[in-house]
Amino acid sequence: MIEAFRFYKELGKYSKPGFTTVLDALKGYLNGETAMIFYSTYIMDDIAVEEVQKGRINKFNPELVKNTGFANKMINTRPTSYGQVVALGITKNANKEEVEKFVKFLMADKNYVYWVHMAPGGMNPTRKSIAESDAFLDNPVLKRYGKAKIAEIVGALDSVERFEFIKGKVITDMSKLSANFVIGKAINYMFANDWTPQQTAMWAQKEAEKVLGK
């Protein structure tokens, strides 16, 4: 964790001065004030669609979609991606036969495409056959990026990890820490108070113990 805080501290040297919100970061990239941004794929229509981008910054750069690349993996000890895989939760008392029908209906080719196209780029298919299909790529937002770039983005799903979900195992304690924003607060305080990575880790440890009742 200290290594992660140290990396964040280094990144802070190249960030906009002062505190920035998610919206500040988005507008900074769209305005050309920053060359790189850590953001979800929900940014794709902000970059590619004129009316959406103008809704953010009152102007449109048609070249931005061509000049934007996506780093779909981060590498330290191994390549990994940060993201969220959405699943369908089925209760124990559910009518299994009806539920199975619904799941099959939802995941059928054209229905699944319709579902992920509700937020093109933001929502991406976990089924490779769908991700590579012409039906999925037949969307005004996705077309502006091209097949190769979309494949690169969707490919990140092959190595998605989170602090609370590693190698298929849910770490429940970490889920509680995420819900209480322990790491996010620690990073915020590190910059606000100019803490060292070691000081930040000590605060995070004490806060985690408090949250977990240990």
C-alpha positions as semicolon CSV with decimal commas, in nm:
position;residue;x (nm);y (nm);z (nm)
1;M;0,000;0,000;0,000
2;I;0,289;0,237;0,073
3;E;0,414;0,178;-0,280
4;A;0,070;0,268;-0,419
5;F;0,061;0,590;-0,213
6;R;0,413;0,674;-0,329
7;F;0,304;0,631;-0,692
8;Y;0,000;0,856;-0,637
9;K;0,220;1,118;-0,471
10;E;0,446;1,120;-0,776
11;L;0,148;1,151;-1,011
12;G;0,031;1,451;-0,811
13;K;0,330;1,649;-0,939
14;Y;0,183;1,642;-1,288
15;S;-0,179;1,717;-1,194
16;K;-0,365;2,046;-1,205
17;P;-0,297;2,254;-0,892
18;G;-0,541;2,239;-0,603
19;F;-0,830;2,001;-0,552
20;T;-1,006;1,865;-0,858
21;T;-1,338;1,687;-0,882
22;V;-1,424;1,419;-1,136
23;L;-1,595;1,687;-1,347
24;D;-1,289;1,913;-1,323
25;A;-1,072;1,630;-1,454
26;L;-1,312;1,558;-1,739
27;K;-1,333;1,921;-1,846
28;G;-0,957;1,955;-1,817
29;Y;-0,906;1,677;-2,070
30;L;-1,177;1,800;-2,307
31;N;-1,030;2,152;-2,296
32;G;-0,677;2,029;-2,365
33;E;-0,552;2,143;-2,024
34;T;-0,420;1,796;-1,941
35;A;-0,277;1,527;-2,164
36;M;-0,393;1,225;-1,964
37;I;-0,689;1,140;-1,745
38;F;-0,788;0,843;-1,527
39;Y;-1,154;0,793;-1,610
40;S;-1,409;0,527;-1,688
41;T;-1,516;0,442;-2,043
42;Y;-1,825;0,656;-1,985
43;I;-1,602;0,935;-2,114
44;M;-1,632;0,801;-2,469
45;D;-1,940;0,998;-2,572
46;D;-1,799;1,314;-2,408
47;I;-1,502;1,283;-2,640
48;A;-1,678;1,173;-2,959
49;V;-2,023;1,333;-2,965
50;E;-2,046;1,704;-3,040
51;E;-2,363;1,780;-2,845
52;V;-2,237;1,591;-2,539
53;Q;-1,897;1,763;-2,541
54;K;-2,055;2,105;-2,587
55;G;-2,274;2,030;-2,288
56;R;-1,954;2,002;-2,084
57;I;-1,731;2,282;-2,217
58;N;-1,939;2,479;-2,472
59;K;-1,713;2,384;-2,763
60;F;-1,622;2,079;-2,969
61;N;-1,289;1,940;-3,084
62;P;-1,358;1,691;-3,368
63;E;-0,995;1,573;-3,363
64;L;-1,001;1,465;-2,999
65;V;-1,159;1,126;-3,069
66;K;-0,884;1,049;-3,323
67;N;-0,608;1,165;-3,090
68;T;-0,731;0,981;-2,780
69;G;-0,584;0,644;-2,689
70;F;-0,677;0,414;-2,403
71;A;-0,427;0,244;-2,173
72;N;-0,632;-0,065;-2,095
73;K;-0,383;-0,214;-1,849
74;M;-0,151;-0,098;-1,574
75;I;0,164;-0,300;-1,510
76;N;0,369;-0,338;-1,194
77;T;0,415;-0,700;-1,088
78;R;0,157;-0,810;-1,348
79;P;-0,075;-0,652;-1,606
80;T;-0,409;-0,560;-1,454
81;S;-0,712;-0,342;-1,522
82;Y;-0,941;-0,161;-1,283
83;G;-1,309;-0,190;-1,362
84;Q;-1,649;-0,320;-1,273
85;V;-1,815;-0,634;-1,408
86;V;-2,191;-0,614;-1,361
87;A;-2,366;-0,942;-1,283
88;L;-2,725;-1,047;-1,232
89;G;-2,808;-1,125;-0,871
90;I;-3,051;-1,414;-0,832
91;T;-3,211;-1,482;-0,493
92;K;-3,233;-1,829;-0,341
93;N;-3,612;-1,825;-0,345
94;A;-3,642;-1,716;-0,708
95;N;-3,838;-1,922;-0,959
96;K;-3,535;-2,084;-1,123
97;E;-3,717;-2,177;-1,442
98;E;-3,845;-1,824;-1,502
99;V;-3,515;-1,668;-1,402
100;E;-3,329;-1,890;-1,648
101;K;-3,565;-1,781;-1,925
102;F;-3,506;-1,416;-1,842
103;V;-3,128;-1,449;-1,828
104;K;-3,122;-1,632;-2,161
105;F;-3,346;-1,365;-2,310
106;L;-3,130;-1,079;-2,179
107;M;-2,804;-1,237;-2,290
108;A;-2,930;-1,335;-2,636
109;D;-2,729;-1,161;-2,907
110;K;-2,955;-0,874;-3,015
111;N;-3,097;-0,819;-2,666
112;Y;-2,752;-0,804;-2,508
113;V;-2,638;-0,554;-2,771
114;Y;-2,948;-0,342;-2,704
115;W;-2,869;-0,351;-2,331
116;V;-2,505;-0,238;-2,357
117;H;-2,598;0,024;-2,617
118;M;-2,795;0,200;-2,344
119;A;-2,457;0,355;-2,257
120;P;-2,232;0,293;-2,560
121;G;-1,869;0,271;-2,456
122;G;-1,960;0,306;-2,091
123;M;-2,108;-0,042;-2,085
124;N;-1,913;-0,307;-2,271
125;P;-1,998;-0,674;-2,333
126;T;-1,820;-0,949;-2,143
127;R;-1,908;-1,194;-2,422
128;K;-1,627;-1,180;-2,678
129;S;-1,856;-1,294;-2,959
130;I;-2,072;-0,989;-2,896
131;A;-1,778;-0,752;-2,854
132;E;-1,646;-0,854;-3,197
133;S;-1,984;-0,856;-3,370
134;D;-2,094;-0,607;-3,635
135;A;-2,419;-0,554;-3,443
136;F;-2,232;-0,426;-3,136
137;L;-2,005;-0,202;-3,340
138;D;-2,302;-0,061;-3,532
139;N;-2,346;0,237;-3,302
140;P;-2,284;0,609;-3,369
141;V;-2,049;0,651;-3,072
142;L;-1,851;0,329;-3,120
143;K;-1,811;0,385;-3,494
144;R;-1,619;0,705;-3,427
145;Y;-1,350;0,508;-3,245
146;G;-1,318;0,220;-3,491
147;K;-1,307;-0,156;-3,448
148;A;-0,942;-0,181;-3,339
149;K;-0,971;0,077;-3,062
150;I;-1,297;-0,075;-2,933
151;A;-1,133;-0,420;-2,923
152;E;-0,846;-0,274;-2,721
153;I;-1,087;-0,118;-2,470
154;V;-1,301;-0,430;-2,430
155;G;-0,985;-0,639;-2,395
156;A;-0,928;-0,479;-2,055
157;L;-1,205;-0,702;-1,918
158;D;-0,968;-0,998;-1,943
159;S;-0,762;-0,869;-1,650
160;V;-1,005;-0,673;-1,433
161;E;-0,919;-0,665;-1,063
162;R;-1,022;-0,458;-0,765
163;F;-0,889;-0,438;-0,412
164;E;-1,195;-0,629;-0,292
165;F;-1,207;-0,883;-0,577
166;I;-0,889;-1,079;-0,654
167;K;-0,867;-1,394;-0,866
168;G;-1,238;-1,462;-0,838
169;K;-1,246;-1,423;-0,461
170;V;-1,441;-1,148;-0,281
171;I;-1,252;-0,999;0,013
172;T;-1,539;-0,882;0,235
173;D;-1,325;-0,669;0,468
174;M;-1,197;-0,476;0,169
175;S;-1,553;-0,421;0,051
176;K;-1,628;-0,251;0,384
177;L;-1,320;-0,032;0,351
178;S;-1,419;0,067;-0,003
179;A;-1,772;0,151;0,111
180;N;-1,624;0,384;0,374
181;F;-1,381;0,543;0,122
182;V;-1,081;0,469;0,346
183;I;-0,825;0,464;0,064
184;G;-0,978;0,760;-0,119
185;K;-0,976;0,969;0,199
186;A;-0,618;0,867;0,270
187;I;-0,505;0,988;-0,072
188;N;-0,698;1,312;-0,026
189;Y;-0,538;1,375;0,313
190;M;-0,194;1,287;0,176
191;F;-0,211;1,579;-0,064
192;A;-0,405;1,815;0,164
193;N;-0,161;1,767;0,454
194;D;0,149;1,691;0,248
195;W;0,187;1,357;0,425
196;T;0,454;1,109;0,324
197;P;0,336;0,773;0,185
198;Q;0,433;0,618;0,518
199;Q;0,224;0,866;0,719
200;T;-0,066;0,807;0,481
201;A;-0,043;0,432;0,523
202;M;-0,040;0,467;0,902
203;W;-0,357;0,678;0,893
204;A;-0,525;0,432;0,654
205;Q;-0,431;0,139;0,878
206;K;-0,582;0,301;1,188
207;E;-0,894;0,403;0,996
208;A;-0,932;0,052;0,856
209;E;-0,907;-0,100;1,203
210;K;-1,172;0,142;1,324
211;V;-1,410;0,056;1,038
212;L;-1,358;-0,318;1,082
213;G;-1,380;-0,302;1,460
214;K;-1,035;-0,450;1,511
